[in-house]
Amino acid sequence: MERLQFEMFANEILSRLPTKCLARLRCVSKQWRYELSSHLFAIIHYRRMANNPYRKVIMLTKSSVDIHNLIGGKLDISSRKIISFPIDTHLSNLIILASQYGILLMCIQWRPNELILWNPTTNQFFNLCDKKPKKFLDLREDAVGIYMDSSNDLKILLLQRRKDDVIPRVYSRNTCEWKTLTFLKGADYASSLYWWSSGTLCNNVLYFSSPHYWTPAKSYTIAFDVQSETFSKVSIPQHTDVIGRQTRDP
């Protein structure tokens, strides 16, 4: 009962405080640190801060990780604050793949077994690689996406293209486990996909574009429904150009 009361206190009152205050409050006790570091509290705090006119922008440079205030759609350079990345690596090797509710999905170039979930607010991180294969993540071959399901579980979709197969895997932050899904059948997607690394989330669907530069008519999009966890293929719609020819978007 006491824990439930504190959880309500944290979610309803402490979640309205700025990040700097919360960082100090996490030092009060082990219980405070646990509650203020929880996945649920992070979501609630992010949603409340989303309505704040003073938003934050994180920028990676070759020498630092910078946070700036975004006021009225404009970057406030004078508000620059430097934070540290929790893993010892050259900052030029860091890549932000996707983000959701203030949580960043990142990787480190030249280290194929580093797929990192990082919370810049608390500076907590977790390496999502559950084993050490030769290449867990290949930026040239694989694609990733991040989303929230109906139970407020933060999930990461990893599409691994290996030899003749596309292996879709989903990581759950609640269970800290990966599970393998079934990909589309009936086509040689492993050899024909030319997707970018990050998916775009819209209306509970993750979209992965697969542009074909030499033959635009072969371009298409892979759609992943985050609720049913199923895949579908979406054709690129045709349009008519100024001289009346039928073509496809690049």
N, C-alpha and C positions, 0 to 999 in steps of 0.2 A: 504493500500500500504506500509506504514511504517513497519507494522508487517511482511509483506511478505519479505521485504528487510532484516529485522533483522533475519528472519528464514533462509534465504539463506546464510547470513553471518555466522550464527551459524552452519549450516549444512556443509558448504564448508570450513570454516576456523577454527572455535572453536572446531569442532569435531576432528581436527588433534592434539589438545593439550593433554598432559598427564592428567590423572585423578586428580592429586594433584592440578594442575592449575585450572581445571574446578570447583573444590570444592570451591576455592577462588572466582572465577568469579561469582558464584551463589549468592554471597553476594552484588553484585553491585547494583541491583535493583530488584523489583518484577518481571519485565518483563524478565530479565536475568534468574532469578531463575525459572520462569515458563518454559521458552524455554529450558533451560539446564536440566530440570527435566522431559521433555516430553518423551513419549514412543518412538516416531520417532527418537529423537536425541540420545537416548540410543542405538538404533539399529545401527544408522549410526556410532556412536563413537566406538561401539564394533567391527563393521566390519573393521574400519580403524585400530584399535589396534590389530586385529587378524593378520595383516601382520607385526606387530612389533616383532622383535626377542626376546624382553623382555616381556614375558607373565607372568601372575600371577596365583598362585595356592592358594586356600583358604583351610585352615585346621581347623577342630574343635577338640579342646582338652577339657579335663575336667575343665580347668581353664581359657581358652582364645580362641578367634577366631583369627587365625593367617593368614597373607598373606605373601607369599614368591614369589620372582622372579624365573621364570623358564627360564634359559638361555641355549640354545643348548640342550634342553631335560634334563638338570640337575637342581636339586633344589638348589638354592642359600640360604643356611641357614642363612648367615650373613645379608641377606636383610629382615629378619623377621620384620613384623610390626603388632602390635596388634590393632584390631578394636573392637568396642563394638557392641553387638547385641541389637536392639532397644526394645526388650521385656524383662521384668524382669523375668528370669527363670534360673534354674540351667543348665549350658551349657552341661552337660552330657545328658540332656534330648532332645537336639536338634538332628534332623535327616534331612539330605539333601536328598530329594526324587528325584529331577530332576533339570536340569538347561538348560537354553537357552539364548544366547546372553548376558551372564553375569548376568542374573536374576535367582535367586535361588527359587525353590519351596521347602518349608520346613514344618515340623510339630514338635510339642512338645509332647513327650511321656507323657501319663497319662492325657493329656488334649484333649479329643476327638473332641472338637470344635475349634481347632486351625490348620488351613491349611493356611500357610503364604507365600505370594509372597514378596521376599526381594531383594532389590538392594543394595549390599554391597558398591558400589561406592558412592551413595548418602545417604545411610542408611535409605532410605524410605522403608516402608513395608505396606502391606495390608492384613487383615484377610479375606480370601475368603469365610468363612462360612456365608451364607446369613441368616441363622436362627440357633436356638439352639435346635436341636433335642437331643435325648439321646446320640446318637453317629453319628456325622457327618462324621468322618473319623475313620475307624477301620483298623489298620495296618495289622491285621491278615486276614481280609476278603476283603479289598478293594485294588484297584490298581489305579495308577495315571500316567499321561504322560503330557508333555509340548511340544508345537509346535508353529510354525508360519504359518498362512495361506497365501493365495495368495495376500491378501490385507494388509499384514504386521501387522496383528492383532495377538498379543500373546494370545494363548489359552491354557487352562488346561482341560484335560480330566480326569474325576473322574468316576471310575466304582465301584459303591456301590453294594455289595452283601448283600441283606436283605431277610431273610427267604428263600423263594423259587424263588426269582427274582434277576436279575442283572439289576441295574438301571444306565444307562450311562448318565452323565451330563457333559456339556461343559461350561466353564466360558470364557467370552470374556473380555479382558482387555480394549478394546475400549468402550464397553457398560456397563462394570461393572455389568453384569448380567449372571445368569446361565440359560441354557435351557436343556431340557430333550430330549434325542435321543431314537431311537428304537434299541434294542439289537437283537441278533440272535434268531430265532425261531426254534422249533422242537427238542430241546434237553434240558436236565436238567442241564444247565450250572451252576446254582447256587449251586448245591450240588457236582458237579464234578470238579470245578475249583480249582487248587492249584497254582495260579500264584504268582509271586513275586510282590512287591509293585510298581516298576517303569517300565514303558515301554521304549523300545529302538526305537529311531526314525531313519529311513533309507529310503531315496528316497520318502519322503512325506507319509510314512506309519509308524504308531506306532505298535510295536510288543510286545505282552505280552505272555511270555512263561507260559505254564501250564504243568509242569512235573508231572508225576505220578510215584512215587518212587517204589511202590510195583508192578505195572503193566506198564512197559515202553511202551508197545504197545498202551496204552490209552493216552499217552502224545500227546499234540498238541499245536498250537500257535494261539492266537487270534490276527488278524490284523485289524487295524483301518486306513482307508484311510482319511487323514486329509483334502483333497480337497472335496470329496463327503460326508464325515462324515458318512461313512457306515462301517459295520463290516463284516468280513469273517473269516472262520476257515481254518487254514493251517495245514495239516498233517505233522508230523515229518518224513523226508525222511528216507528210509531204507538204510542200508549198509551191506556189507558182512564182517564178521570178519575173522581172520586168519585161522580158521578151517572150513570156508565155510558155516557157519550157517547164516540165515537171521535174523537180529535183528534191533533194532531201537536205535537212539541216546538217551542217558539218558536225 
